[in-house]
Amino acid sequence: MNVRLTLVCAPAAAERDVRFGEVPLDERALRQAGEMAAALPRASLHYSAPSERCEQTARALLWDVVTVEPALRDMDMGRCAGRTLGEVAEREGDGLAVWTTDPEAVPHGGESVSQVCERVAVWLDGLPADAGRVLAVAEQSVVRAAVVGALGMPQALFWRIDVPPLAAVHLRGRNGRWNLRMGALSTVRDWGEN
């Protein structure tokens, strides 16, 4: 049996200058997440990254039982945490250039793209084969890493995957072989049971 996984990217707060790291959600973001609840398929398992915004999103989606999964945590941003992209580019432009082109680089003192991709791949392949349908709220970096791993893409393409807030990414498979399905949430319900 294949696992049918839908990863929901946590919504973003309304602030104009998005910062790396934890940013709690405002009422607008929570309302948007709640509006998505009816479109998601039923699932046997629900996961959430351990961040406040992912846990808030899971509650807004009305999930009763949620497993907080450390493997779904955001990339460790090191010195970049709490800064905007503009601030990082201004203060550490060379390091930012290396970080966004070399998957092994950690000029910010946090976690490399390669480390995030490996962590997420281990989690994906550890999902029980009989799990059926699984829903998970995750950080943008985790959704990117899941797509990279599922499709066997070079990790250098990590930063070229655009994952907007509240995007839903659908993966089906197991044991290191995954397929990606794109489309409206309503089409996921029709994506076979086996």
N, C-alpha and C positions, 0 to 999 in steps of 0.2 A: 504494500500500500504506500502511496506517496503522501508526503506532508504537503498541505496547501497552506502556505504562509502569506499573510498580508502584513506588511510593515507599514505603519502609519507614522509619518514624520511629525514630530511635535510642532504645534503652531508657534508662531513668533509673537513676541510682545509688540505693541504698537510703536515703540520708540524708534526714532528715525535712524540713528546710528547703531546698528546691530553690533553687539559686543560678543567676543569669544567667551564661552563659559556660561554659567548658570544665570538665567534671567527669568524670574517668576512671570507667570502669565497675567494679563489684565482681563477684565470682563469681556472685552471684544473677542479675544482669542479663545476664551473658554466657551463663549456662545457659539463661535464658529465650529469648535470641536463638537459641541453638543448637537449641532445641526447635522453633523456627519454620522452620528450614531445609527440612525435608521437605515442608512445605505450600506453599512457593513454587514457581512454575512455572520451568521451564528458560528461560534467556534467552541471547540472542546477545551482549549487552553488560551489564556490571556497572559501576556507578559508586558512589563513596563521597565524601561530603563530606570535607574535609581534617582534620577534628577527630579527636583520638585516639579518642573514643567511637564515631564512625562507622566508623573503620578497624577498631577492635576488633570491632564488630558484623559487618562484612563478613567478617572472619576466622571469627567464630563461625558465620556462615551457610555457611561452607565454600566461598566463592567463590574459585576459583583465580586468575583474572586480573581485577583490579579497576583501573579508571581513577580516580585521585583527581581530582575535578572541583572547581576553585576556585569555580565559580558556585553550588555547593551548600553553601557555607560558611554558618555561622550568621550571623544579624544581628549587626552590630557593636554591642555594648551600651554602648560608651563608658564613662562613669563608673559605670554600673550593673554592669559586669562584676565577678563575684565576690560580689555582694550578693544577699540574698534579696529577694523582692518586698516583704516587710514593712519591711525596712531602707530600700529605695528610697522606699516610701510615707511613711515617717517623716521622712526627710531631704529628699526632693524631691517631696512630694505634688502640688504644683501642676504641676510638670514632668511627672510621671507621668500626671496627668489629661490634659494636652495631648498627650503622646506616644501615649496609647491612644485618642484620639479624632480626631486630625488626622494623616492619613497622610504629610503633608509635614514634620511636626515632628521636630526632633532636639534636644530640650532636654538630653539626656544626653550630647551631643557625639559620638554614634556614627552609626548609619545609620538613615534613615527607613524606615517601612513601604513607602512608595512606591519607594524605591531597591531594597529587597529584592524587591518584586514585579516590578519592571522587569528586574532581573538574572535572576530565575528564568524569566520569560517569554521572554527572549532565549535562554536555555539550552534550554528546551522546544522553541521553534521552530527551534533549530539542530540538533536531533537528526536524523540522516539518515533520509530517508523509507523507506529499505530496511532500517532497523535491526531491524525485527521486534519481538520482545519484549525489553524493557529493564528491568532491576532497578536500583534505586538506594537506598542508605542515606543519609538526609538528616536534618538538624536540624528540629525542630518548626517553626521560623519558615519554613523553605524549603517544607515540606509545605503550610503555610497559604498561602503565596504562590502555590504551584502551583495550589491549588484556586481561589483568587481569580482568577488569570489564566485558567485553563482554562474557568471558568464565566462570565467577563466580569463578575464581581461588583465593586461599588464597593470600593475599597481600605479604606474606613472600616470594613468588616465583618471585616477581617483578624483582629482580636483576639477575634471572636465565634466563630471556628472552633476547636473543641476537638479537639486532636490528641493522644491519649494515647500513651505510650511503646509502641513496637512496633506501632503502627497501620500498616495497609497501605492505601494509597490507590491506586486503579487508574484510570489515564487512558488513553484511546484517541483517536488523532487525528493531526493534523499541520497545519502551516501556519496556526497560530492558531485552529484549530477542534478543540476537544477535547470528549470526553464523559467524565463521571465515572461509575464503576461502584462500587457499594457492595455488600458482602456478604462471605461467608466466603472465605478464600483459595482453597479448593477450587473455587469457582465461576469463578475467573479463568481456569483452564485451558480452560473451555468457551466463552470469550469470543471466538470466531471467530479465524481466522487472517488475515483481510483487513481 
